[in-house]
Amino acid sequence: MRKKYTFDKLGIDNLPGTMKTAISNNKTPSGTHPNFLAIEKYYVPEVSRVLYQLVADS
């Protein structure tokens, strides 16, 4: 999951680096910074749920 969902360096396009755009080894990425795939899979659903709940409660 660390390699699939995180990055350490920006790619040459200044976006979060992926295994294809950044030099990697067994120790990188470190798991510190979520990439776009992680944000889409884990953050967006939870933030959306909370925002929908806030609207429903108002």
Phi, psi and omega per residue, in radians:
M1 nan -0.612 -3.133
R2 -1.015 -0.794 -3.115
K3 -1.262 -0.547 -3.096
K4 -1.389 -0.626 -2.955
Y5 -1.986 0.104 3.141
T6 -2.361 2.940 3.072
F7 -2.575 2.798 3.079
D8 -2.019 -0.582 -3.064
K9 -2.213 2.657 3.029
L10 -1.294 2.558 3.063
G11 -1.339 -3.108 -3.125
I12 -1.159 -0.277 3.104
D13 -1.624 0.138 -3.118
N14 1.137 0.356 3.019
L15 -1.863 2.859 3.125
P16 -0.882 2.244 -3.126
G17 -1.182 2.569 3.066
T18 -2.021 3.093 3.105
M19 -1.047 -0.422 -3.136
K20 -1.508 -0.471 -3.034
T21 -1.854 -0.138 -3.124
A22 -2.245 2.499 3.076
I23 -1.139 2.344 -3.063
S24 -2.397 2.767 3.003
N25 -2.467 -2.945 -3.095
N26 -1.172 -0.328 -3.111
K27 -1.690 -0.163 3.129
T28 -2.125 2.612 -0.088
P29 -1.216 2.788 -3.035
S30 -1.402 -0.271 -3.106
G31 1.664 0.143 -3.070
T32 -1.417 -0.802 -3.009
H33 -1.896 2.102 3.125
P34 -1.225 2.421 3.089
N35 -1.562 -3.093 -3.096
F36 -1.058 -0.669 3.134
L37 -1.099 -0.742 3.107
A38 -1.144 -0.723 3.125
I39 -1.096 -0.779 3.135
E40 -1.123 -0.704 -3.059
K41 -1.406 -0.688 -2.996
Y42 -1.901 -0.653 -3.055
Y43 -1.509 -0.866 -3.054
V44 -1.005 -0.826 -3.138
P45 -1.053 -0.703 -3.117
E46 -1.247 -0.762 3.105
V47 -1.115 -0.724 3.110
S48 -1.077 -0.765 3.135
R49 -1.036 -0.794 -3.140
V50 -1.135 -0.752 3.138
L51 -1.128 -0.738 3.077
Y52 -1.074 -0.697 3.126
Q53 -1.139 -0.686 3.096
L54 -1.072 -0.737 3.122
V55 -1.170 -0.739 -3.130
A56 -1.133 -0.578 -3.126
D57 -1.405 -0.204 -3.076
S58 -1.616 nan nan
